Amino acid sequence: AKALVHPWFEKFKIRDKLSELRPDIIKKLINNIENYKPQKILQQATLAYIVHNLPNIQEIKNACKLFTKIDKNLNGSISFAEFRDGVNELLDPGEQIEESKLRAMFSKIDADNTDDIEFEEFARAAADKKVLLQENYVKDAFRFFDKDNSGSITLEEIAKVFQRSGQSNYEELKSIVQEIDINNDGQVDFKEFNYMMKKILQ
């Protein structure tokens, strides 16, 4: 944050260059946020994995640029005031969004209820889900959960991942596994996992 407000960076407009986006892309990203529907925590974790591990996808780069535009104080997170002011500054006067709707959008993105939006939360809301959920990306995420490389994910494997991140909710995870375990064999294969992720697009 200090570097980007240094006179040298200001002189060469480094921040503007880092966050340069065409108006149509900005509108598309904001529209993605507006239509974002938080899903099951397993779907959220999968999107987070994809965002975190595939930063060179153009959609994620664009989300990063928009995040930088809105994060006015450059502290790495977006407050509601920054979100409200930043989004409406980037829209034409006739397209600006009323505060109550912006508050609802902000709350959907703020998955951990900290009253601040971190980049990973922002990117999974702003990026085009059709891009993020390409089969090869979903396969990478599936392998992350499939710790023993058996080709299927057990409830225990999923629970361990969430325990490490401090988000363990065993009963909720158990319910999710039961719901997506189409063949009722007690575990989730890639076909079932991919089907769960594709539901985000519906």
Disulfide bonds with the S-S distance in Angstrom:
none
